[in-house]
Structures are given as structure tokens and as C-alpha cells.
């Protein structure tokens, strides 16, 4: 899309907006890093169970996809 613009400045503007949108989640997370560290310390006991449950769910979905039984 940016390569098909009439002027190079329009293409640069589109790429700049795209880059800003791509960077926005990382910028927001950097603003709340202290909160995230405290939160992760509080849920450290539970996170291993969440990881295990997520892994089991991922394996089950993969098996359903392989066997053709996964229906939306």
C-alpha cells in the first residue's frame, strides 16, 4: 500500500503510522512494567498450573484439528 502512493511522502507517512501502531503495545507495557512485576510475583504460585492447562488445551486442539473433529 505504501509503495503504491503517488508521492514518496505519502508512503513514508503510511509506513510511519504502521510503525507507530506496531510499537504501541510495547510502549504501553513499558509504562506499566512496575505494576506487571508486582502482579507476576503475586500470581507466581498459580502460573505453573495455568501453563500446564494451556499446554493440555493446545495439545487437545491440535489433536482435534488433525482428526478433523474440530468444529467452530
Secondary structure, 3 states (H helix, E strand, C coil): CHHHCCCHHHHHHHHHHHHHHHHHHHHHHHHCHHHHHHHHHHCHHHHHHHHHHHHHHHHHHHHHHHHCCCCC
